[in-house]
Amino acid sequence: MESKKIFIILFVISILAFIFSLSINVFHPPSLEKPINKAISSIYPETAPKDRIKESQIHVYEDKVVIDIKNPKWAKFADTGSMKPYFDQGSNAIQIQPSFPEDIQIGDIISYEHQGNIIIHRVIEIGKDDKGIYYQVKGDNNLSKDPLKVRFSQVRRILVGIIY
């Protein structure tokens, strides 16, 4: 009898959540979008990279898409699983090279070199010590942050787009 009550409660909660999600789609006032996104970003700042490509830089035609970016680099990924579900092997990406340490923000996904390997993880913290600015990074699918402080001299690129 107790499990039947729990089932009914969970069923009612599921129905209410479904109705609420439908109402968001139907009654989605644009004036709420920015405050809601800002609230979400304040809770999960590491998941909100800086917008680097303006709408005016994206040109969609019938037969192609053109994105105006200076010095773009094409990237592919190894099968490490550290950034799942955001991207993994088979995903393709566009990256740019930062000019200054301040070009890198919390939430950015950077590729950096460590012991001859290129690692692509998200910046979760920026700090400064006696050696200068450093970045703490973490794979989205990893339980803990990378154990080293990444220096600007190690950074190769900033991810600006994923092509699935």
N, CA, C and O of each residue as an XYZ file, in Angstrom:
656
protein
N       0.821     -1.194      0.000
C       0.000      0.000      0.000
C       0.868      1.262      0.000
O       0.554      2.239     -0.680
N       1.968      1.233      0.772
C       2.866      2.389      0.862
C       3.503      2.687     -0.494
O       3.623      3.852     -0.874
N       3.912      1.657     -1.226
C       4.529      1.869     -2.534
C       3.512      2.421     -3.535
O       3.889      3.145     -4.458
N       2.230      2.090     -3.365
C       1.198      2.617     -4.246
C       1.039      4.127     -4.027
O       0.845      4.875     -4.985
N       1.122      4.570     -2.776
C       1.026      5.998     -2.453
C       2.210      6.756     -3.063
O       2.045      7.832     -3.639
N       3.389      6.182     -2.927
C       4.591      6.818     -3.480
C       4.469      6.920     -4.997
O       4.806      7.949     -5.584
N       3.990      5.859     -5.624
C       3.802      5.870     -7.070
C       2.826      6.972     -7.485
O       3.083      7.697     -8.446
N       1.725      7.100     -6.775
C       0.718      8.121     -7.103
C       1.303      9.520     -6.929
O       1.081     10.394     -7.767
N       2.041      9.734     -5.856
C       2.658     11.041     -5.612
C       3.645     11.377     -6.735
O       3.638     12.492     -7.256
N       4.487     10.417     -7.103
C       5.452     10.647     -8.181
C       4.743     10.888     -9.513
O       5.184     11.714    -10.312
N       3.653     10.173     -9.750
C       2.890     10.359    -10.971
C       2.300     11.768    -11.031
O       2.359     12.418    -12.075
N       1.738     12.240     -9.932
C       1.150     13.586     -9.873
C       2.238     14.643    -10.068
O       2.029     15.617    -10.791
N       3.382     14.462     -9.437
C       4.493     15.408     -9.600
C       4.943     15.438    -11.055
O       5.220     16.508    -11.598
N       5.019     14.275    -11.688
C       5.420     14.215    -13.099
C       4.432     14.952    -13.990
O       4.833     15.677    -14.900
N       3.151     14.770    -13.732
C       2.114     15.453    -14.513
C       2.235     16.969    -14.328
O       2.169     17.723    -15.298
N       2.410     17.407    -13.089
C       2.546     18.846    -12.817
C       3.782     19.422    -13.507
O       3.721     20.515    -14.070
N       4.896     18.698    -13.469
C       6.117     19.168    -14.135
C       5.900     19.261    -15.637
O       6.357     20.210    -16.275
N       5.209     18.286    -16.201
C       4.924     18.295    -17.632
C       4.048     19.499    -18.000
O       4.322     20.190    -18.981
N       3.018     19.741    -17.227
C       2.119     20.878    -17.489
C       2.893     22.190    -17.354
O       2.718     23.102    -18.162
N       3.744     22.284    -16.337
C       4.548     23.498    -16.147
C       5.465     23.723    -17.344
O       5.590     24.849    -17.825
N       6.114     22.649    -17.834
C       7.015     22.811    -18.986
C       6.241     23.231    -20.233
O       6.747     24.014    -21.036
N       5.025     22.723    -20.405
C       4.204     23.155    -21.529
C       3.832     24.625    -21.414
O       3.834     25.356    -22.404
N       3.515     25.047    -20.209
C       3.117     26.453    -20.017
C       4.282     27.399    -20.303
O       4.070     28.517    -20.774
N       5.498     26.965    -20.025
C       6.667     27.800    -20.333
C       6.766     27.995    -21.843
O       7.022     29.106    -22.308
N       6.565     26.926    -22.609
C       6.633     27.034    -24.060
C       5.519     27.906    -24.621
O       5.747     28.670    -25.560
N       4.328     27.803    -24.064
C       3.186     28.553    -24.568
C       3.214     30.009    -24.116
O       2.952     30.918    -24.903
N       3.531     30.219    -22.856
C       3.478     31.569    -22.277
C       4.879     32.092    -21.978
O       5.133     32.603    -20.887
N       5.766     31.971    -22.920
C       7.154     32.378    -22.717
C       7.332     33.852    -23.082
O       7.629     34.178    -24.231
N       7.155     34.724    -22.123
C       7.342     36.140    -22.433
C       8.829     36.452    -22.619
O       9.635     36.122    -21.749
N       9.201     37.076    -23.725
C      10.608     37.403    -23.979
C      11.233     38.254    -22.869
O      12.444     38.200    -22.654
N      10.420     39.029    -22.175
C      10.967     39.882    -21.109
C      11.518     39.062    -19.950
O      12.303     39.581    -19.156
N      11.128     37.799    -19.831
C      11.634     36.946    -18.756
C      12.922     36.227    -19.132
O      13.627     35.733    -18.252
N      13.243     36.158    -20.417
C      14.370     35.347    -20.858
C      15.696     35.809    -20.255
O      16.448     34.994    -19.720
N      15.991     37.110    -20.336
C      17.270     37.596    -19.806
C      17.386     37.410    -18.293
O      18.416     36.928    -17.821
N      16.341     37.785    -17.504
C      16.475     37.561    -16.057
C      16.616     36.087    -15.675
O      17.361     35.748    -14.756
N      15.900     35.219    -16.381
C      15.996     33.784    -16.083
C      17.388     33.277    -16.446
O      18.001     32.546    -15.669
N      17.893     33.659    -17.624
C      19.243     33.243    -18.026
C      20.296     33.777    -17.067
O      21.258     33.078    -16.749
N      20.122     35.013    -16.603
C      21.077     35.593    -15.655
C      21.057     34.829    -14.339
O      22.108     34.575    -13.750
N      19.864     34.461    -13.874
C      19.749     33.693    -12.638
C      20.408     32.327    -12.774
O      21.111     31.878    -11.869
N      20.180     31.670    -13.904
C      20.792     30.360    -14.135
C      22.308     30.497    -14.195
O      23.022     29.670    -13.627
N      22.811     31.523    -14.870
C      24.248     31.729    -14.990
C      24.902     32.030    -13.648
O      26.062     31.682    -13.431
N      24.164     32.677    -12.745
C      24.745     32.970    -11.432
C      24.871     31.710    -10.590
O      25.733     31.624     -9.716
N      24.003     30.726    -10.856
C      24.069     29.460    -10.127
C      25.131     28.555    -10.741
O      25.880     27.890    -10.025
N      25.193     28.535    -12.080
C      26.127     27.686    -12.808
C      27.009     28.542    -13.719
O      26.901     28.439    -14.941
N      27.876     29.379    -13.156
C      28.656     30.275    -14.016
C      29.599     29.548    -14.960
O      29.907     30.062    -16.035
N      30.067     28.358    -14.582
C      31.014     27.655    -15.429
C      30.378     27.097    -16.697
O      31.089     26.645    -17.594
N      29.066     27.121    -16.783
C      28.424     26.579    -17.973
C      28.009     27.667    -18.954
O      27.344     27.377    -19.949
N      28.381     28.884    -18.696
C      27.942     29.980    -19.559
C      29.148     30.721    -20.139
O      29.547     31.761    -19.615
N      29.731     30.187    -21.222
C      30.872     30.901    -21.802
C      30.450     32.234    -22.402
O      29.289     32.444    -22.751
N      31.414     33.115    -22.509
C      31.197     34.438    -23.081
C      30.813     34.301    -24.563
O      31.406     33.510    -25.297
N      29.823     35.077    -24.983
C      29.475     35.100    -26.412
C      30.603     35.801    -27.166
O      30.941     36.945    -26.862
N      31.172     35.128    -28.126
C      32.301     35.681    -28.878
C      31.943     35.982    -30.321
O      32.656     36.733    -30.987
N      30.858     35.416    -30.818
C      30.451     35.629    -32.201
C      29.116     36.359    -32.191
O      28.115     35.854    -31.682
N      29.123     37.544    -32.758
C      27.899     38.339    -32.823
C      27.030     37.840    -33.973
O      27.529     37.263    -34.939
N      25.741     38.067    -33.854
C      24.809     37.641    -34.894
C      25.183     38.236    -36.254
O      24.995     37.600    -37.291
N      25.713     39.459    -36.237
C      26.090     40.114    -37.498
C      27.264     39.412    -38.195
O      27.518     39.661    -39.374
N      27.976     38.543    -37.480
C      29.096     37.804    -38.057
C      28.652     36.485    -38.694
O      29.456     35.807    -39.334
N      27.384     36.118    -38.525
C      26.881     34.847    -39.033
C      25.976     35.120    -40.231
O      24.999     35.862    -40.135
N      26.317     34.518    -41.339
C      25.567     34.715    -42.582
C      25.072     33.353    -43.074
O      25.869     32.481    -43.421
N      23.749     33.183    -43.098
C      23.151     31.918    -43.509
C      22.561     32.088    -44.907
O      21.707     32.942    -45.149
N      23.047     31.244    -45.816
C      22.575     31.249    -47.185
C      21.909     29.903    -47.478
O      21.959     28.989    -46.655
N      21.293     29.788    -48.639
C      20.639     28.522    -48.998
C      21.625     27.367    -49.105
O      21.283     26.227    -48.789
N      22.840     27.653    -49.546
C      23.797     26.576    -49.791
C      25.008     26.572    -48.859
O      25.890     25.728    -49.011
N      25.069     27.493    -47.900
C      26.223     27.525    -47.003
C      25.968     28.463    -45.823
O      25.028     29.257    -45.818
N      26.827     28.339    -44.847
C      26.844     29.249    -43.695
C      28.243     29.833    -43.627
O      29.231     29.104    -43.715
N      28.327     31.147    -43.471
C      29.614     31.825    -43.372
C      29.661     32.533    -42.021
O      28.753     33.282    -41.662
N      30.742     32.277    -41.281
C      30.943     32.938    -39.993
C      32.227     33.745    -40.101
O      33.296     33.194    -40.362
N      32.115     35.058    -39.898
C      33.281     35.935    -39.979
C      34.050     35.894    -38.660
O      33.653     36.515    -37.674
N      35.157     35.152    -38.662
C      36.023     35.046    -37.482
C      37.459     35.203    -37.953
O      37.853     34.626    -38.966
N      38.237     35.982    -37.219
C      39.655     36.125    -37.556
C      40.435     34.917    -37.049
O      40.265     34.492    -35.906
N      41.274     34.378    -37.892
C      42.168     33.264    -37.570
C      41.473     32.050    -36.950
O      41.906     31.563    -35.905
N      40.411     31.557    -37.572
C      39.747     30.377    -37.007
C      40.596     29.122    -37.203
O      41.366     29.021    -38.158
N      40.445     28.193    -36.306
C      41.111     26.893    -36.407
C      40.047     25.809    -36.247
O      39.138     25.939    -35.427
N      40.166     24.758    -37.024
C      39.248     23.631    -36.968
C      39.794     22.635    -35.952
O      41.002     22.400    -35.915
N      38.936     22.047    -35.130
C      39.384     21.085    -34.123
C      38.521     19.834    -34.154
O      37.324     19.890    -34.436
N      39.145     18.720    -33.863
C      38.460     17.442    -33.662
C      38.853     16.967    -32.269
O      39.798     17.483    -31.674
N      38.128     15.988    -31.755
C      38.348     15.583    -30.372
C      38.668     14.102    -30.252
O      38.194     13.273    -31.029
N      39.486     13.797    -29.255
C      39.810     12.404    -28.935
C      38.687     11.819    -28.080
O      37.882     12.553    -27.506
N      38.645     10.515    -28.005
C      37.603      9.817    -27.267
C      37.996      9.680    -25.795
O      38.334      8.589    -25.336
N      37.950     10.797    -25.057
C      38.286     10.749    -23.633
C      37.047     10.725    -22.753
O      37.088     10.210    -21.636
N      35.948     11.275    -23.246
C      34.710     11.314    -22.467
C      34.657     12.421    -21.437
O      33.642     12.575    -20.758
N      35.727     13.202    -21.299
C      35.768     14.207    -20.232
C      34.805     15.368    -20.445
O      34.439     16.046    -19.485
N      34.391     15.606    -21.679
C      33.482     16.723    -21.946
C      32.093     16.249    -22.385
O      31.303     17.048    -22.888
N      31.791     14.975    -22.204
C      30.449     14.480    -22.527
C      29.456     15.134    -21.584
O      29.829     15.363    -20.434
N      28.281     15.441    -21.947
C      27.656     15.240    -23.237
C      27.857     16.422    -24.178
O      27.311     16.414    -25.281
N      28.628     17.447    -23.777
C      28.787     18.649    -24.597
C      29.425     18.326    -25.941
O      28.936     18.755    -26.987
N      30.513     17.573    -25.911
C      31.120     17.085    -27.144
C      31.975     15.876    -26.829
O      32.334     15.625    -25.678
N      32.293     15.133    -27.874
C      33.113     13.940    -27.747
C      33.689     13.626    -29.123
O      33.545     14.418    -30.054
N      34.327     12.495    -29.250
C      34.879     12.084    -30.531
C      33.777     12.120    -31.584
O      32.659     11.665    -31.343
N      34.101     12.657    -32.737
C      33.117     12.797    -33.804
C      32.566     14.208    -33.891
O      32.080     14.615    -34.947
N      32.630     14.956    -32.811
C      32.226     16.365    -32.857
C      33.354     17.155    -33.506
O      34.519     16.763    -33.444
N      32.998     18.254    -34.118
C      33.975     19.153    -34.719
C      33.775     20.522    -34.104
O      32.690     20.836    -33.615
N      34.814     21.336    -34.125
C      34.701     22.629    -33.468
C      35.494     23.699    -34.197
O      36.389     23.418    -34.994
N      35.136     24.919    -33.896
C      35.868     26.091    -34.370
C      36.485     26.741    -33.137
O      35.817     26.942    -32.122
N      37.755     27.060    -33.242
C      38.466     27.692    -32.135
C      39.166     28.957    -32.625
O      39.434     29.117    -33.816
N      39.454     29.846    -31.686
C      40.243     31.043    -31.975
C      41.402     31.113    -30.991
O      41.378     30.484    -29.933
N      42.405     31.877    -31.354
C      43.566     32.028    -30.490
C      43.429     33.304    -29.674
O      43.251     34.379    -30.248
N      43.508     33.214    -28.350
C      43.423     34.435    -27.535
C      44.712     35.242    -27.647
O      45.796     34.685    -27.821
N      44.577     36.559    -27.545
C      45.744     37.435    -27.628
C      46.323     37.777    -26.261
O      47.530     37.968    -26.117
N      45.448     37.851    -25.255
C      45.861     38.274    -23.920
C      45.240     37.354    -22.871
O      44.196     36.752    -23.121
N      45.870     37.237    -21.698
C      45.289     36.406    -20.632
C      43.855     36.818    -20.274
O      43.044     35.970    -19.901
N      43.547     38.094    -20.385
C      42.214     38.599    -20.044
C      41.153     38.195    -21.072
O      39.960     38.363    -20.821
N      41.574     37.664    -22.229
C      40.625     37.193    -23.240
C      39.895     35.938    -22.780
O      38.843     35.598    -23.322
N      40.440     35.258    -21.797
C      39.866     34.003    -21.314
C      39.007     34.290    -20.093
O      39.450     34.938    -19.145
N      37.772     33.800    -20.126
C      36.800     34.053    -19.057
C      36.329     32.736    -18.446
O      36.464     31.674    -19.054
N      35.777     32.819    -17.244
C      35.162     31.653    -16.630
C      34.035     31.177    -17.546
O      33.240     31.979    -18.036
N      33.978     29.893    -17.764
C      32.975     29.299    -18.653
C      33.535     28.960    -20.014
O      32.984     28.110    -20.714
N      34.630     29.614    -20.409
C      35.241     29.309    -21.707
C      35.788     27.882    -21.703
O      36.225     27.363    -20.676
N      35.750     27.273    -22.872
C      36.391     25.973    -23.057
C      37.677     26.250    -23.817
O      37.663     26.769    -24.933
N      38.784     25.895    -23.189
C      40.096     26.172    -23.782
C      40.810     24.862    -24.108
O      40.572     23.827    -23.487
N      41.687     24.944    -25.095
C      42.615     23.839    -25.324
C      43.966     24.330    -24.820
O      44.401     25.440    -25.126
N      44.620     23.466    -24.036
C      45.930     23.838    -23.507
C      46.880     22.658    -23.612
O      46.468     21.500    -23.679
N      48.151     22.986    -23.626
C      49.169     21.954    -23.764
C      49.749     21.617    -22.398
O      50.081     22.495    -21.601
N      49.859     20.307    -22.156
C      50.474     19.825    -20.913
C      51.233     18.542    -21.219
O      50.647     17.544    -21.640
N      52.526     18.581    -21.005
C      53.410     17.432    -21.242
C      53.227     16.844    -22.647
O      53.152     15.628    -22.824
N      53.158     17.736    -23.635
C      53.059     17.308    -25.016
C      51.663     16.905    -25.472
O      51.474     16.557    -26.638
N      50.686     16.946    -24.576
C      49.305     16.607    -24.923
C      48.451     17.863    -24.968
O      48.712     18.823    -24.243
N      47.432     17.858    -25.819
C      46.465     18.947    -25.858
C      45.221     18.484    -25.099
O      44.646     17.440    -25.409
N      44.820     19.258    -24.120
C      43.649     18.954    -23.288
C      42.632     20.061    -23.511
O      42.986     21.238    -23.571
N      41.370     19.678    -23.633
C      40.304     20.658    -23.866
C      39.311     20.554    -22.716
O      38.549     19.592    -22.626
N      39.328     21.557    -21.835
C      38.445     21.585    -20.666
C      37.913     22.994    -20.444
O      38.382     23.959    -21.047
N      36.918     23.087    -19.560
C      36.248     24.347    -19.262
C      36.954     25.089    -18.120
O      37.363     24.477    -17.133
N      37.092     26.406    -18.264
C      37.667     27.247    -17.212
C      36.609     27.423    -16.122
O      35.506     27.905    -16.383
N      36.960     27.027    -14.904
C      36.009     27.138    -13.791
C      36.440     28.180    -12.763
O      35.663     28.568    -11.890
N      37.691     28.626    -12.881
C      38.198     29.619    -11.919
C      39.400     30.322    -12.535
O      40.182     29.710    -13.263
N      39.540     31.597    -12.242
C      40.712     32.360    -12.680
C      41.338     32.960    -11.435
O      40.654     33.558    -10.604
N      42.640     32.793    -11.320
C      43.344     33.316    -10.150
C      44.635     33.997    -10.540
O      45.015     34.036    -11.710
N      45.298     34.532     -9.537
C      46.588     35.201     -9.762
C      47.492     34.857     -8.594
O      47.083     34.920     -7.435
N      48.724     34.493     -8.913
C      49.714     34.230     -7.884
C      51.026     34.908     -8.282
O      51.038     35.748     -9.181
N      52.116     34.555     -7.627
C      53.399     35.212     -7.918
C      53.899     34.971     -9.341
O      54.781     35.694     -9.805
N      53.359     33.973    -10.047
C      53.733     33.710    -11.437
C      52.782     34.378    -12.424
O      53.004     34.317    -13.634
N      51.718     35.019    -11.918
C      50.767     35.698    -12.793
C      49.410     35.019    -12.809
O      49.051     34.281    -11.891
N      48.666     35.287    -13.873
C      47.317     34.751    -14.010
C      47.378     33.252    -14.326
O      48.226     32.790    -15.089
N      46.457     32.518    -13.718
C      46.319     31.095    -14.022
C      44.835     30.747    -14.122
O      43.969     31.490    -13.660
N      44.571     29.597    -14.737
C      43.206     29.126    -14.946
C      43.079     27.745    -14.332
O      43.934     26.886    -14.547
N      42.022     27.528    -13.574
C      41.672     26.192    -13.102
C      40.636     25.672    -14.081
O      39.666     26.367    -14.386
N      40.827     24.469    -14.571
C      39.948     23.908    -15.586
C      39.436     22.544    -15.136
O      39.998     21.897    -14.253
N      38.346     22.136    -15.782
C      37.727     20.854    -15.433
C      36.953     20.347    -16.633
O      36.290     21.126    -17.318
N      37.028     19.065    -16.894
C      36.173     18.446    -17.891
C      34.749     18.406    -17.347
O      34.548     18.071    -16.179
N      33.768     18.740    -18.164
C      32.379     18.766    -17.703
C      31.939     17.432    -17.113
O      31.097     17.396    -16.216
N      32.498     16.348    -17.607
C      32.113     15.013    -17.166
C      33.059     14.460    -16.104
O      32.899     13.315    -15.682
N      34.026     15.238    -15.669
C      34.968     14.809    -14.636
C      34.451     15.213    -13.262
O      33.761     16.222    -13.119
N      34.790     14.417    -12.256
C      34.344     14.713    -10.899
C      35.152     15.828    -10.249
O      34.640     16.558     -9.400
N      36.403     15.956    -10.645
C      37.242     16.980    -10.013
C      37.973     17.809    -11.067
O      38.105     17.402    -12.221
N      38.441     18.972    -10.642
C      39.169     19.849    -11.559
C      40.536     19.270    -11.856
O      41.033     18.411    -11.127
N      41.136     19.743    -12.928
C      42.480     19.309    -13.292
C      43.438     19.748    -12.173
O      43.258     20.818    -11.592
N      44.447     18.932    -11.871
C      45.304     19.217    -10.715
C      46.318     20.350    -10.902
O      47.003     20.719     -9.948
N      46.424     20.900    -12.099
C      47.436     21.920    -12.320
C      46.813     23.289    -12.581
O      45.644     23.406    -12.949
N      47.622     24.303    -12.380
C      47.244     25.666    -12.762
C      47.692     25.858    -14.202
O      48.875     25.723    -14.513
N      46.744     26.174    -15.081
C      47.068     26.381    -16.485
C      47.483     27.827    -16.682
O      46.761     28.742    -16.286
N      48.631     28.037    -17.286
C      49.149     29.381    -17.552
C      48.811     29.786    -18.982
O      48.600     28.933    -19.844
N      48.762     31.082    -19.223
C      48.413     31.585    -20.554
C      49.357     31.038    -21.622
O      48.934     30.788    -22.751
N      50.618     30.854    -21.280
C      51.584     30.331    -22.259
C      51.232     28.904    -22.709
O      51.686     28.467    -23.766
N      50.435     28.179    -21.923
C      50.023     26.825    -22.283
C      48.759     26.819    -23.146
O      48.487     25.840    -23.841
N      47.985     27.915    -23.104
C      46.705     27.966    -23.800
C      46.949     28.080    -25.303
O      47.717     28.926    -25.761
N      46.287     27.221    -26.050
C      46.404     27.251    -27.505
C      45.201     27.938    -28.149
O      45.370     28.754    -29.055
N      43.992     27.617    -27.692
C      42.792     28.135    -28.334
C      41.629     28.231    -27.346
O      41.649     27.656    -26.257
N      40.602     28.993    -27.785
C      39.324     29.082    -27.081
C      38.263     28.546    -28.042
O      38.208     28.952    -29.202
N      37.442     27.656    -27.564
C      36.371     27.089    -28.377
C      35.265     28.132    -28.566
O      34.804     28.733    -27.595
N      34.844     28.344    -29.814
C      33.769     29.319    -30.084
C      32.560     28.676    -30.763
O      31.525     29.324    -30.916
N      32.677     27.414    -31.171
C      31.542     26.757    -31.812
C      31.741     25.274    -31.944
O      32.845     24.802    -32.219
N      30.662     24.534    -31.745
C      30.659     23.082    -31.924
C      29.803     22.770    -33.140
O      28.705     23.305    -33.290
N      30.303     21.912    -33.996
C      29.561     21.459    -35.172
C      29.312     19.969    -34.977
O      30.256     19.179    -34.972
N      28.064     19.581    -34.817
C      27.745     18.162    -34.615
C      27.441     17.496    -35.936
O      27.150     16.300    -35.972
